[in-house]
Amino acid sequence: MAITFEKVNFSYGAGTVLAQSILHDVTLEMPTGLVTAIVGQTGSGKSTLIQHINGLLKPTSGRVIVDHFELTKHTKEKELVKLRQKVGISFQFPENQLFANTVLEDVMYAPLNFGATKAEAKLAAEDTLRRVGVAVDLWHKSPFELSGGQMRRVAMAGTLASNPSVMVMDEPAAGLDPKGQTELLQLVLELKSLGKTVILISHQMDHVVAVADQVVVMHEGRVVAQETPEKLFNRDAAWFKKMKLDLPKAGQLAEKMKANGIHLSRRPLILNELARLINTEVSHE
């Protein structure tokens, strides 16, 4: 399910003296069945952008097209139910999404809300909780008794339980240990293998390299790049400094080597690639 932004502008308090312009003439496409990573410094407009994908925010001007659904400033609230059945969002702060007495009840809410029977919702919730790695002995606890990482998994399960065609994740790795982060990346790739369109906000460039088919770079409310990780992370290092973005760890190490007079034929994206380049281009000099 493709997502298209066409000349989207957004301002909080539009039409008032307190209007604050956040997005500026955003035009981009997130292709069906691929992983699009959105990166940018804090305040660049990333979270505002993704809230347009399921109509939590509506454009001040321009339009967003999700499949055949067109979102504009004139879209009525009652029409958004159709869109929200297609698009699930897992937010950066999971405690804001949790509300039920137990973990299982919380995850059952979305499928129930979209018309599933109680039995169907329970099966969907149990399947999704297993998929995201929430232990069975936690299912009947209050979600507010859980750790931050566990709450994040439950919030994600709640989003996935209604089987949306588009999955949007806002900094999903925050609060997860290294094992949890690896499992999260595997989940992203699993969702892609199921044909889902995945949108991922992340400040961890190694995660972006691991799963993204394309990367959208936001800066001061504008799209300044939309390209593959391979192309993006071979831009000049000065550009990343200007955008206040990090390179992946392998790229950072390659830049440090370059500063010390050791030049590689290309900037590697992953540490294994860096090791191969060092072995073939440096070790035999």
C-alpha positions in Angstrom: 0.0 0.0 0.0 1.8 3.1 -1.3 1.8 6.4 0.6 2.2 9.7 -1.2 2.7 13.2 0.1 1.9 15.9 -2.4 3.1 19.5 -1.5 2.0 19.0 2.1 2.3 22.0 4.5 1.3 21.9 8.1 1.0 24.5 10.8 -0.2 24.2 14.4 -2.8 26.9 15.0 -3.1 27.6 11.3 -5.0 30.8 10.6 -4.2 32.3 14.0 -1.6 34.8 15.2 0.0 31.9 17.0 0.4 29.7 14.0 3.6 27.6 14.0 4.7 26.2 10.6 6.2 22.7 10.9 6.1 21.0 7.5 7.0 22.9 4.3 6.0 21.7 0.8 6.7 18.0 1.6 6.5 15.8 -1.5 7.6 12.1 -1.2 6.5 8.5 -1.8 6.7 5.5 0.4 6.4 2.5 -1.8 4.2 -0.5 -1.2 5.8 -3.4 0.7 9.1 -1.6 1.4 10.7 -0.2 4.6 11.1 3.6 4.6 13.2 5.0 7.3 12.7 8.7 8.3 15.7 10.4 10.0 16.5 13.9 11.0 17.5 15.9 14.1 15.1 16.6 16.9 12.5 19.1 15.7 12.9 18.3 12.0 9.3 17.4 11.6 9.5 13.6 11.6 6.8 12.8 14.1 4.5 15.5 12.7 5.0 13.9 9.3 4.0 10.4 10.3 0.8 11.6 12.1 -0.5 12.6 8.7 -0.4 9.0 7.6 -3.4 8.0 9.6 -5.1 11.3 9.9 -4.1 12.2 13.5 -3.1 15.5 11.8 -4.5 16.8 8.5 -2.5 19.0 6.1 -2.9 22.7 6.2 -2.5 22.5 2.5 -1.6 19.7 0.0 -2.8 16.1 0.3 -1.7 12.7 1.5 -2.8 9.6 -0.4 -2.8 6.2 1.3 -3.8 3.5 -1.2 -6.9 5.2 -2.6 -7.7 7.3 0.5 -7.1 11.0 0.1 -6.4 13.1 3.2 -6.8 16.8 3.0 -7.7 19.6 5.4 -11.4 19.0 4.4 -11.5 15.3 5.3 -14.2 14.6 7.9 -13.4 12.8 11.1 -15.9 10.1 10.5 -14.1 9.2 7.2 -10.8 8.5 9.1 -12.0 5.2 10.4 -11.3 3.6 7.0 -7.8 5.1 7.0 -7.0 4.0 10.6 -7.9 0.4 9.7 -5.2 0.4 7.2 -2.5 2.3 9.2 -1.2 1.4 12.6 1.2 3.7 14.5 3.4 2.6 17.4 4.4 5.9 19.2 7.7 6.8 20.8 6.3 6.8 24.3 4.3 3.5 24.8 2.7 4.5 28.1 0.6 7.0 26.1 -1.0 4.1 24.2 -1.8 1.8 27.1 -4.9 2.0 29.2 -6.6 -1.4 29.9 -6.6 -3.4 33.1 -4.4 -6.2 31.6 -1.9 -6.6 28.8 -4.2 -9.0 26.9 -7.2 -6.7 27.1 -5.1 -3.8 25.9 -4.0 -5.7 22.8 -7.5 -6.9 22.1 -8.9 -3.4 21.9 -7.9 -2.5 18.3 -9.4 -5.7 16.7 -12.5 -5.3 18.8 -12.8 -1.7 17.8 -12.6 -2.6 14.1 -15.4 -5.3 14.3 -13.7 -8.5 15.4 -15.5 -10.8 17.8 -14.1 -11.3 21.3 -12.8 -14.7 20.4 -11.2 -13.4 17.2 -9.7 -10.5 19.1 -8.2 -12.8 21.7 -6.6 -15.0 19.1 -5.2 -12.0 17.3 -3.9 -10.5 20.5 -2.2 -13.8 21.7 -0.6 -14.3 18.3 0.8 -10.8 18.2 2.0 -10.8 21.8 4.0 -14.0 21.0 5.3 -12.4 17.8 6.7 -9.4 19.6 8.1 -11.5 22.5 5.8 -10.7 25.4 6.0 -13.6 27.9 2.7 -15.4 28.6 3.0 -14.8 32.3 2.7 -11.0 31.7 -0.5 -11.2 29.7 -2.8 -10.9 32.7 -0.8 -8.2 34.5 -1.5 -4.5 34.3 0.6 -2.9 31.4 1.7 -0.3 33.9 3.5 -2.9 36.0 5.9 -3.6 33.1 9.3 -2.3 32.3 9.7 0.4 29.7 10.9 -2.2 27.1 8.0 -4.5 27.9 5.5 -1.6 27.6 7.0 -0.8 24.2 6.4 -4.4 23.0 2.8 -4.4 24.3 2.1 -1.1 22.6 3.5 -2.5 19.3 1.4 -5.7 19.7 -1.7 -3.5 20.2 -1.0 -1.8 16.9 -0.3 -5.0 15.0 -3.2 -7.0 16.4 -5.7 -5.4 13.9 -3.4 -6.5 11.0 -2.9 -3.1 9.4 -1.4 -2.9 5.8 0.9 0.0 6.9 2.9 -0.1 10.1 4.5 3.1 11.4 7.1 2.9 14.2 8.4 6.0 16.0 11.7 5.1 17.6 10.7 1.6 18.4 14.1 0.5 19.7 14.2 3.0 22.5 14.2 1.3 25.9 15.1 -2.1 24.4 18.3 -4.0 25.3 20.6 -5.2 22.4 18.7 -8.5 22.2 15.4 -6.7 22.1 16.7 -4.4 19.4 17.8 -7.3 17.2 14.4 -8.9 17.6 12.8 -5.7 16.7 14.8 -5.5 13.4 13.8 -9.1 12.7 10.1 -8.1 13.2 10.4 -5.2 10.8 11.8 -7.6 8.1 9.1 -10.1 8.9 6.4 -7.4 8.4 8.1 -6.5 5.1 8.1 -10.2 4.1 4.3 -10.3 4.7 3.9 -7.5 2.2 3.3 -4.7 4.7 4.5 -1.1 4.1 6.7 -0.2 7.1 7.7 3.4 8.1 10.4 3.6 10.7 11.6 6.7 12.5 15.0 6.1 14.0 18.1 8.0 15.2 20.2 4.7 15.1 21.8 4.7 11.6 22.9 1.1 12.0 19.2 0.1 12.3 18.4 2.1 9.2 21.1 0.3 7.2 19.9 -3.1 8.5 16.3 -2.8 7.4 15.6 0.3 5.2 15.0 0.1 1.4 14.9 3.9 1.3 15.7 6.8 3.7 13.9 10.1 3.9 15.9 12.9 5.6 14.0 15.7 7.2 15.6 19.0 8.1 13.7 22.0 9.4 10.4 20.6 8.2 11.5 19.9 4.6 12.6 16.7 2.8 16.2 17.2 1.9 17.0 13.7 0.7 15.0 10.6 -0.4 17.3 7.7 -1.5 18.7 4.3 -0.8 20.9 3.8 2.3 23.8 3.0 0.0 23.6 6.3 -1.8 22.7 8.4 1.3 25.6 7.2 3.5 28.1 7.8 0.8 27.4 11.5 0.7 30.2 13.8 1.9 30.8 13.8 5.6 30.3 17.5 5.8 26.7 17.1 4.7 26.0 14.8 7.6 27.5 17.4 9.9 25.3 20.1 8.5 22.2 17.9 8.9 23.4 17.0 12.5 23.2 13.3 11.6 25.5 10.5 12.4 27.0 8.0 10.0 26.6 4.3 10.8 29.4 3.0 13.1 31.3 1.5 10.2 31.2 4.8 8.3 32.3 6.7 11.5 35.3 4.4 11.9 36.2 4.8 8.2 36.2 8.6 8.5 38.5 8.3 11.6 40.9 6.2 9.5 40.7 8.7 6.7 41.6 11.5 9.1 44.7 9.5 10.0 45.7 9.0 6.4 44.2 5.6 5.8 41.9 5.8 2.8 39.5 3.1 1.7 38.0 2.8 -1.8 34.5 3.4 -0.4 32.7 4.2 2.9 31.4 0.9 4.3 27.8 0.6 5.7 28.4 -2.3 8.1 31.3 -3.4 10.3 31.8 -6.7 8.4 32.2 -4.7 5.2 34.7 -2.4 7.0 36.7 -5.4 8.1 36.8 -6.8 4.5 38.0 -3.5 3.1 40.7 -3.2 5.8 41.8 -6.8 5.1 42.0 -6.3 1.3 43.1 -2.7 1.0 45.1 -1.9 4.1 46.6 -5.1 5.4 48.5 -5.9 2.2 49.9 -2.4 1.6 
